[in-house]
Amino acid sequence: MSEQNLTAPDGDPAAAPRIAVIGGTPATLRKVRAAGFEVVWIHGPQELDTAGLAHVAEAHLTDYRTPEAVTGLLTAVHRLRPLVRVVSMIEDGLESAAAATTALGLPGNGLETVRVLQDKLAFRTLLAERGIESVAARIGHTAEDIRSFVDEHGPAVIKPRFGSGSLGVRLVEDAGSADETGEWAAGFGLHSFLMEQYLSGTELSVETFSYAGRHVVLAFTAKEKLASFVEIGHTQPAGLDPRTARQVEDLVSRTLDAVGLADGPAHTEVILTDDGPRLVESHSRRGGDRIADLVQEVYGIDTDALAFLWYAGRTAPVEPGEPRCGAAIRFLTAEPGVVESVEGLAEVLAHPDVVDAQITVAPGDTVVPVAWSYDRCGLVLSRGADGPDAAIRASALAARISIRTRPAEHRPPERTLATIAPRPDRLVGTAPIPSHDR
């Protein structure tokens, strides 16, 4: 699905269906307009890119991460001039979009679907209840809770009940590590956490698009991770053998059916264990970390554009053909400290294999140990003949970028959940949000 196929037929702007988009960028808004919608844009005042205003009929500034605020606002908007959908393509806007969708009775992913996907305990509970799979999981608060869980289930992962970006995720290999992990969790501010049975194996993500309940796999993405669970590389195609691909596709399809996701993109993480594929989590959005760019490079499918065309009724279901190349992302890291110099970006950007390269630090910035996705220092996205070739090229090109640091004069303060995350109470489940806790 190339850009030249995205322009909607000309027509009377006043007759265009109205869609509310929560968050997002000017590039996303252009695709919404190209699908034939009149756009009502909901965004936060401190984050607004004013270039997006050229593509919208209305813009409303509010805390779009607060479902009650967005629902109240869009109820008034809908009363004056009706909306046909409320959507968000970003993690922080999903719950607000779902709350408004449910309140206004519009088509799309409703609040129950989105909340069960965001609540990792509810997700595990639902899968077990539906007989899809059972991975031991329960809430813990103390080192003794961790020790008891590991004694019963073996190695475990503790993580925030809500959240993304690998923030606050720790492996507990044995009961002897329980005290250390419990002390870390208390110091970090993770006073309530989910304990899950550790799944050992190769990790991948599954990028899907659902058409009125029919789930189509767009791509399998191979992943590389650090010991901190932070993702450091992505590759497409993932190179699955046909049998494994069928098993993963069946597991993901049954999962999306179970949570009630019927339309639009989804991103599901899977571990290929010795006992077959097992689920980690799923999201009612396209994959982050530029995974959607890999899908476009390898299969020619623009997931966002496809979504808005599907919502507008302007496209039949689209399925991927054979991959036309490989593509890979390698994220940049650096030694913790104060950045002294950054070199090599221009050379890498000029390379014919490179789709994009970015550096997110500059001289004078402080690099911290990589504890979650936002601690990485940039990325290189490269093409190759196939997945493995693209991964090799991306790694080699990333190595040409040098980020030199020096030790900081003063030891930086210990980072906690409260200093990193904008809403730490939401991540651990203490915010007043209904959930599927059982």
C-alpha positions as CSV (number, residue, x, y, z in Angstrom):
1,M,0.0,0.0,0.0
2,S,2.0,2.9,-1.3
3,E,1.5,6.6,-0.7
4,Q,0.1,7.2,-4.1
5,N,-2.9,5.0,-3.3
6,L,-3.9,7.0,-0.2
7,T,-5.6,10.0,-1.6
8,A,-9.4,10.0,-1.0
9,P,-11.7,11.1,-3.8
10,D,-12.5,14.8,-3.9
11,G,-15.8,15.8,-2.4
12,D,-17.7,18.3,-0.3
13,P,-15.7,18.9,2.8
14,A,-18.9,19.7,4.7
15,A,-20.1,16.2,4.0
16,A,-16.9,14.4,5.2
17,P,-17.3,12.1,8.1
18,R,-15.8,13.5,11.3
19,I,-13.3,11.5,13.3
20,A,-11.6,12.4,16.6
21,V,-7.9,11.6,16.8
22,I,-6.3,11.6,20.2
23,G,-2.6,12.5,20.2
24,G,-0.5,11.8,17.2
25,T,1.6,13.8,14.8
26,P,1.1,15.9,11.7
27,A,2.2,12.9,9.5
28,T,-0.7,10.9,11.1
29,L,-3.2,13.6,10.5
30,R,-2.3,13.9,6.8
31,K,-3.2,10.2,6.5
32,V,-6.5,10.8,8.3
33,R,-7.3,13.6,5.8
34,A,-6.2,11.5,2.9
35,A,-8.8,8.8,3.9
36,G,-11.5,11.4,3.5
37,F,-12.2,12.4,7.2
38,E,-12.7,15.8,8.8
39,V,-10.4,15.7,11.8
40,V,-11.1,16.7,15.4
41,W,-7.7,16.7,17.1
42,I,-7.3,16.2,20.8
43,H,-3.9,16.9,22.2
44,G,-1.9,18.1,25.2
45,P,-1.0,21.7,25.2
46,Q,2.6,21.2,26.1
47,E,3.2,18.6,23.4
48,L,1.3,20.1,20.5
49,D,3.1,20.3,17.2
50,T,1.4,23.3,15.6
51,A,2.1,22.0,12.1
52,G,-0.7,19.6,12.7
53,L,-3.2,22.4,12.8
54,A,-3.1,22.7,9.0
55,H,-4.7,19.3,8.7
56,V,-7.6,19.5,11.2
57,A,-11.0,21.2,11.3
58,E,-10.9,21.5,15.1
59,A,-8.3,21.2,17.8
60,H,-9.0,20.9,21.5
61,L,-6.2,21.1,24.1
62,T,-6.6,19.0,27.3
63,D,-4.9,16.2,29.2
64,Y,-5.6,13.5,26.7
65,R,-4.4,10.8,29.1
66,T,-7.4,11.4,31.3
67,P,-10.4,9.5,30.0
68,E,-13.0,11.5,31.9
69,A,-11.7,14.8,30.4
70,V,-11.6,13.5,26.9
71,T,-15.0,11.8,27.1
72,G,-16.7,15.0,28.5
73,L,-15.1,17.1,25.8
74,L,-16.0,14.8,22.9
75,T,-19.6,14.3,24.2
76,A,-20.1,18.0,23.7
77,V,-18.3,18.0,20.3
78,H,-20.4,15.0,19.2
79,R,-23.7,16.7,20.3
80,L,-23.0,19.7,18.0
81,R,-21.6,17.8,15.0
82,P,-21.6,14.0,15.3
83,L,-18.4,11.9,15.1
84,V,-18.2,8.6,13.4
85,R,-15.2,7.3,15.3
86,V,-12.7,8.2,18.1
87,V,-9.2,6.7,17.7
88,S,-5.7,6.9,19.0
89,M,-2.6,5.4,17.4
90,I,-0.5,6.0,20.5
91,E,-0.3,4.0,23.8
92,D,-1.1,7.0,26.0
93,G,-4.3,7.8,24.1
94,L,-5.8,4.3,23.8
95,E,-7.8,4.3,27.1
96,S,-9.2,7.8,26.5
97,A,-10.2,6.9,22.9
98,A,-11.9,3.7,24.2
99,A,-13.7,5.5,26.9
100,A,-15.2,8.0,24.5
101,T,-16.0,5.3,22.0
102,T,-18.0,3.4,24.6
103,A,-19.7,6.5,26.0
104,L,-20.8,7.7,22.5
105,G,-21.7,4.3,21.2
106,L,-19.4,4.4,18.3
107,P,-17.7,1.6,16.4
108,G,-14.2,0.6,17.4
109,N,-12.3,-0.8,20.4
110,G,-14.3,-0.1,23.5
111,L,-13.2,0.4,27.1
112,E,-13.5,-3.3,28.1
113,T,-11.2,-4.4,25.3
114,V,-8.5,-1.7,25.9
115,R,-8.5,-2.1,29.7
116,V,-8.1,-5.9,29.6
117,L,-5.1,-5.4,27.3
118,Q,-3.5,-2.7,29.4
119,D,-4.1,-4.6,32.7
120,K,-1.5,-7.4,32.6
121,L,-3.2,-9.4,35.4
122,A,-6.6,-9.1,33.7
123,F,-5.1,-10.3,30.5
124,R,-3.5,-13.4,32.0
125,T,-6.7,-14.1,33.9
126,L,-8.8,-13.9,30.7
127,L,-6.5,-16.1,28.7
128,A,-6.7,-18.8,31.4
129,E,-10.5,-18.5,31.7
130,R,-10.9,-18.9,28.0
131,G,-8.5,-21.9,27.9
132,I,-6.1,-20.2,25.5
133,E,-3.1,-20.6,27.8
134,S,-2.1,-20.4,31.4
135,V,0.9,-18.6,32.7
136,A,1.1,-18.2,36.5
137,A,0.7,-14.6,37.5
138,R,-0.4,-12.7,40.6
139,I,0.1,-9.4,42.4
140,G,3.0,-9.1,44.9
141,H,4.1,-6.4,47.4
142,T,7.1,-7.8,49.3
143,A,10.2,-9.9,49.0
144,E,8.3,-12.7,50.8
145,D,5.7,-12.6,48.1
146,I,8.4,-13.0,45.4
147,R,10.1,-15.8,47.3
148,S,6.8,-17.7,47.7
149,F,6.0,-17.3,44.0
150,V,9.4,-18.4,42.8
151,D,9.3,-21.4,45.2
152,E,6.0,-22.4,43.5
153,H,6.6,-21.6,39.9
154,G,10.3,-21.2,39.3
155,P,12.1,-18.2,37.8
156,A,9.8,-15.2,37.5
157,V,9.5,-11.7,36.1
158,I,8.2,-8.8,38.1
159,K,6.8,-5.8,36.4
160,P,4.3,-3.0,36.8
161,R,0.8,-4.2,36.4
162,F,0.3,-1.5,33.8
163,G,3.0,0.0,31.6
164,S,5.2,-0.3,28.6
165,G,8.7,0.3,27.4
166,S,10.2,-2.4,29.7
167,L,10.0,0.1,32.6
168,G,10.4,-1.6,36.0
169,V,10.9,-5.2,34.7
170,R,13.2,-7.5,36.6
171,L,14.1,-11.2,36.3
172,V,14.1,-13.2,39.5
173,E,16.1,-16.4,38.8
174,D,15.7,-18.1,42.2
175,A,14.3,-17.6,45.6
176,G,17.7,-16.5,46.8
177,S,17.3,-13.3,44.8
178,A,14.0,-12.4,46.4
179,D,15.3,-10.2,49.1
180,E,17.5,-8.2,46.7
181,T,14.7,-7.8,44.2
182,G,12.2,-6.8,46.9
183,E,14.6,-4.2,48.2
184,W,15.1,-2.8,44.7
185,A,11.3,-2.7,44.1
186,A,10.7,-0.8,47.3
187,G,13.5,1.7,46.5
188,F,12.2,2.1,42.9
189,G,8.7,2.8,44.1
190,L,7.2,-0.4,42.7
191,H,5.3,-1.1,45.9
192,S,2.8,-3.3,44.0
193,F,3.9,-5.4,41.1
194,L,2.8,-8.3,38.9
195,M,4.7,-11.5,39.3
196,E,4.7,-13.8,36.2
197,Q,6.2,-17.1,35.5
198,Y,9.3,-16.5,33.4
199,L,9.1,-17.7,29.8
200,S,12.4,-18.7,28.3
201,G,13.0,-18.5,24.5
202,T,13.2,-16.3,21.5
203,E,11.0,-13.3,21.5
204,L,9.1,-11.9,18.6
205,S,6.2,-9.5,18.0
206,V,3.3,-10.1,15.7
207,E,1.9,-7.2,13.8
208,T,-1.7,-7.7,12.8
209,F,-4.7,-5.9,11.3
210,S,-8.2,-7.0,12.0
211,Y,-11.0,-6.6,9.5
212,A,-14.4,-6.9,11.1
213,G,-13.1,-9.7,13.3
214,R,-10.8,-11.4,10.7
215,H,-7.3,-11.1,11.9
216,V,-4.5,-10.9,9.4
217,V,-0.8,-11.1,10.3
218,L,1.1,-8.3,8.5
219,A,4.5,-9.3,9.8
220,F,6.5,-11.2,12.4
221,T,9.3,-9.1,14.0
222,A,12.4,-10.7,15.6
223,K,13.6,-8.9,18.7
224,E,16.9,-8.5,20.5
225,K,16.9,-7.4,24.2
226,L,19.3,-6.3,26.8
227,A,19.5,-8.0,30.2
228,S,17.2,-5.2,31.5
229,F,14.5,-6.5,29.0
230,V,14.8,-3.3,27.0
231,E,14.6,-3.9,23.3
232,I,17.8,-3.1,21.4
233,G,17.0,-4.4,17.9
234,H,14.1,-5.4,15.6
235,T,14.2,-7.4,12.4
236,Q,11.7,-8.3,9.6
237,P,11.0,-10.8,8.3
238,A,11.6,-12.8,11.5
239,G,12.4,-16.0,9.5
240,L,9.9,-18.3,11.1
241,D,9.4,-21.8,9.7
242,P,5.9,-22.4,8.3
243,R,4.8,-24.6,11.2
244,T,5.8,-22.1,13.9
245,A,4.3,-19.3,12.0
246,R,0.9,-21.1,11.9
247,Q,1.1,-21.8,15.6
248,V,1.8,-18.2,16.4
249,E,-0.9,-16.9,14.1
250,D,-3.5,-19.3,15.7
251,L,-2.5,-18.2,19.2
252,V,-2.6,-14.5,18.4
253,S,-6.0,-14.8,16.5
254,R,-7.6,-16.7,19.5
255,T,-6.2,-14.0,21.8
256,L,-7.6,-11.1,19.8
257,D,-11.0,-12.9,19.6
258,A,-10.9,-13.3,23.4
259,V,-10.3,-9.7,24.2
260,G,-12.9,-8.5,21.6
261,L,-10.6,-6.7,19.2
262,A,-12.4,-6.6,15.9
263,D,-11.0,-3.7,13.8
264,G,-7.6,-2.1,13.3
265,P,-4.0,-2.8,14.2
266,A,-2.7,-4.8,17.1
267,H,0.8,-5.6,18.3
268,T,1.3,-8.9,20.2
269,E,4.5,-10.1,21.9
270,V,5.2,-13.8,21.9
271,I,8.0,-16.1,23.3
272,L,8.9,-19.2,21.4
273,T,9.5,-21.6,24.2
274,D,10.4,-25.3,24.1
275,D,6.7,-26.0,24.7
276,G,5.6,-23.8,21.8
277,P,4.6,-20.1,21.5
278,R,3.5,-18.4,24.6
279,L,2.0,-14.9,25.0
280,V,3.7,-12.0,26.8
281,E,1.2,-9.2,26.2
282,S,-0.9,-7.5,23.4
283,H,-1.8,-4.0,22.5
284,S,-4.7,-2.5,20.5
285,R,-2.3,-0.4,18.4
286,R,0.5,-0.8,15.9
287,G,3.9,-1.7,17.2
288,G,6.0,1.1,18.6
289,D,9.8,1.5,18.2
290,R,9.4,2.2,14.5
291,I,8.2,-1.3,13.8
292,A,5.5,0.1,11.6
293,D,8.3,1.5,9.4
294,L,9.7,-2.0,9.0
295,V,6.3,-3.2,7.9
296,Q,6.2,-0.5,5.3
297,E,9.7,-1.2,4.0
298,V,9.4,-5.0,3.9
299,Y,5.8,-5.4,2.8
300,G,4.8,-1.9,1.4
301,I,1.9,-1.6,3.9
302,D,1.5,1.7,5.8
303,T,-0.4,0.6,8.8
304,D,-1.8,4.0,9.9
305,A,-3.0,4.8,6.4
306,L,-4.6,1.3,6.1
307,A,-6.4,1.9,9.4
308,F,-8.0,5.2,8.4
309,L,-8.9,3.9,5.0
310,W,-10.5,0.9,6.6
311,Y,-12.4,3.0,9.1
312,A,-13.6,5.2,6.2
313,G,-14.8,2.2,4.2
314,R,-12.4,3.0,1.4
315,T,-10.4,-0.2,1.2
316,A,-10.9,-3.9,1.0
317,P,-8.9,-6.0,3.4
318,V,-5.2,-5.8,2.6
319,E,-2.8,-8.8,3.2
320,P,1.0,-8.9,2.9
321,G,2.6,-10.5,-0.1
322,E,6.1,-11.9,-0.2
323,P,8.6,-9.6,1.5
324,R,10.3,-7.3,-1.0
325,C,13.4,-6.9,1.2
326,G,14.6,-7.2,4.8
327,A,14.7,-4.3,7.2
328,A,16.1,-3.9,10.7
329,I,16.5,-1.4,13.5
330,R,19.4,-1.2,15.9
331,F,19.1,1.2,18.8
332,L,22.1,3.2,20.1
333,T,23.4,3.1,23.6
334,A,26.4,4.8,25.3
335,E,28.4,4.5,28.5
336,P,26.6,6.4,31.3
337,G,28.0,9.9,31.9
338,V,28.0,13.3,30.3
339,V,28.1,13.4,26.5
340,E,31.3,14.9,25.1
341,S,30.9,14.3,21.4
342,V,28.6,12.7,18.9
343,E,30.1,11.6,15.5
344,G,29.2,9.6,12.4
345,L,25.5,10.5,12.0
346,A,26.0,12.3,8.7
347,E,28.0,9.5,7.2
348,V,25.4,6.9,8.2
349,L,22.5,8.9,6.9
350,A,24.3,9.1,3.5
351,H,24.6,5.3,3.2
352,P,22.3,3.9,0.5
353,D,21.0,1.1,2.8
354,V,19.8,3.5,5.5
355,V,16.2,4.4,5.8
356,D,16.7,6.6,8.8
357,A,19.1,7.3,11.6
358,Q,18.6,9.5,14.7
359,I,20.6,10.5,17.8
360,T,18.6,11.8,20.7
361,V,21.5,13.1,22.9
362,A,23.9,16.0,22.4
363,P,27.0,17.2,24.0
364,G,26.3,18.2,27.6
365,D,23.4,15.7,28.0
366,T,23.6,13.0,30.6
367,V,23.4,9.4,29.6
368,V,21.9,7.0,32.2
369,P,22.0,3.2,32.4
370,V,19.4,1.7,30.1
371,A,16.4,0.9,32.3
372,W,13.6,1.5,29.8
373,S,13.1,2.4,26.1
374,Y,13.5,6.1,26.5
375,D,17.0,5.7,27.9
376,R,18.3,4.6,24.5
377,C,20.4,7.2,22.6
378,G,19.0,6.9,19.0
379,L,18.6,4.4,16.2
380,V,19.6,3.2,12.8
381,L,17.0,1.7,10.4
382,S,18.5,-0.1,7.5
383,R,17.4,-2.3,4.5
384,G,19.0,-5.6,3.5
385,A,18.4,-8.4,1.1
386,D,16.5,-10.3,3.8
387,G,16.1,-10.2,7.6
388,P,19.5,-11.5,8.7
389,D,21.3,-9.4,6.1
390,A,19.4,-6.3,7.2
391,A,20.2,-7.0,10.9
392,I,23.9,-7.3,10.1
393,R,23.9,-4.0,8.1
394,A,22.0,-2.2,10.8
395,S,24.4,-3.3,13.5
396,A,27.5,-2.4,11.4
397,L,26.0,1.0,10.5
398,A,25.1,1.7,14.2
399,A,28.7,0.9,15.1
400,R,29.9,3.8,12.9
401,I,28.1,6.3,15.2
402,S,30.2,7.3,18.2
403,I,28.7,8.8,21.4
404,R,31.6,9.6,23.7
405,T,30.9,10.3,27.4
406,R,32.9,11.2,30.4
407,P,32.0,10.3,34.0
408,A,29.7,12.8,35.7
409,E,31.3,15.0,38.3
410,H,28.5,14.1,40.8
411,R,26.7,10.9,41.1
412,P,23.2,11.4,39.8
413,P,20.3,10.8,42.2
414,E,18.8,7.3,42.1
415,R,15.9,7.2,39.6
416,T,12.5,5.9,40.8
417,L,9.2,5.2,39.2
418,A,8.0,8.7,40.3
419,T,11.0,10.5,38.7
420,I,10.7,8.6,35.4
421,A,7.1,8.0,34.7
422,P,4.5,10.8,34.4
423,R,1.8,8.8,36.2
424,P,3.5,6.2,38.4
425,D,0.3,5.5,40.3
426,R,-1.3,4.4,37.0
427,L,1.6,1.9,36.3
428,V,1.3,0.0,39.5
429,G,-2.5,0.1,39.6
430,T,-3.2,2.5,42.5
431,A,-5.0,5.1,40.4
432,P,-8.8,4.9,40.6
433,I,-9.2,2.9,37.4
434,P,-11.6,-0.1,37.2
435,S,-9.9,-3.3,36.2
436,H,-10.4,-7.0,35.8
437,D,-8.6,-7.8,39.0
438,R,-9.8,-11.2,40.2
